[in-house]
Amino acid sequence: MDQLEFASKLMTIMDHKIMLLDTIRSTNRRLNQLDAVMETPHGYNMGAYEEGKNLQEEQDKLISEINQELADFFLELSNTKRGECN
C-alpha cells in the first residue's frame, strides 16, 4: 500500500466515522424525544416504541459497519510491509 492509497483509505474511514457520529447524535435526539412520549396515561405508545427500536437497530448496524471497515483497514495495513508506508 503506497502513501496515497493509505491516505485515501484513512480519509474514507474518517468520513464514514464523521457521518456515523452525526447519525448517532440525531438518533439520540430522536430517541430522547420518543422516550418523552413513550408512556401515556393509557399505556405505552407502541408507535414510538417501534420507531425507537428501529432507530436503535439502524444505529447498531452503522456502528458494526464502521468497526468492520476499521478492522479491514488495519488488517490490510498489518499485512503490508512496513517500508511501503514510510
N, C-alpha and C positions, 0 to 999 in steps of 0.2 A: 504494500500500500504506500503510495507516494504521499508527499505532504499535502498536495492539492486534494487528493481523494480523501485523506484523513480529515482535513479541514471541512470539506464538503459534507462528509458523513456526520461529523460532530455538529455542524451548524443545523443540519436537518433534524437531528435528535433534539437539539436545544429549541428549535422552532416548535417541535411537537410538544416538548415539555411546557413551553410557554402557553401554547394552546390548551394543554391539559390543565394547567393552573387556572387559566381563565374560566374553563368549563367547570372546574371544581368550585371556584368562587361563586359562579352564577347558580350552580346546582345547590350549593349550601344555602344561598339566599332563598332559593325557591323551597328547599326543604324546611327552612325555618318558617316561611310563610304557611306552608302546608301544615306544619306542626301546630301553628296557632289556630287553624280551623279544623283540625282533626277531630277533636271532641266537640260534640254538640249536645245540647240538652236532651236530645232524643237518642244518643248513642254516638257511634263513630261515623264520620264522613268517609264512606268507602271509596268515593271518587278521589279524594285527597290521598287516602292511603295507597291506592293503586298507582297514582301518579308519582308519589314519593318512592314507592317500591321500584317503579320503572326507572326513575331518575338515578336511584342508587345503583341499580344493576348496570346502567349505561356508564356511570362513573367508574364502577369497578372494572368494566370492560376496557375503558380507556387507560386506566392505570395498568392493567395487565399488558396492554399493547405497548405502552412506553417502556415498561420493565423488560419486555421481550426484545424491543429494539436495542435497549442498552446492553442486555446480555449478549445479543448477537454481535453488536459492535465491539464489545470488549473481548469476546471470544475470537473474533477475526483479528483484533489488534494483538492478542496474545499469541496467535498463530503466525504473525508476521515477524520477520526478522527485525530485531531492534534497530539495526543500522539503517533500514529503509525509512524509518520515521524520523530520523535525525537530520 
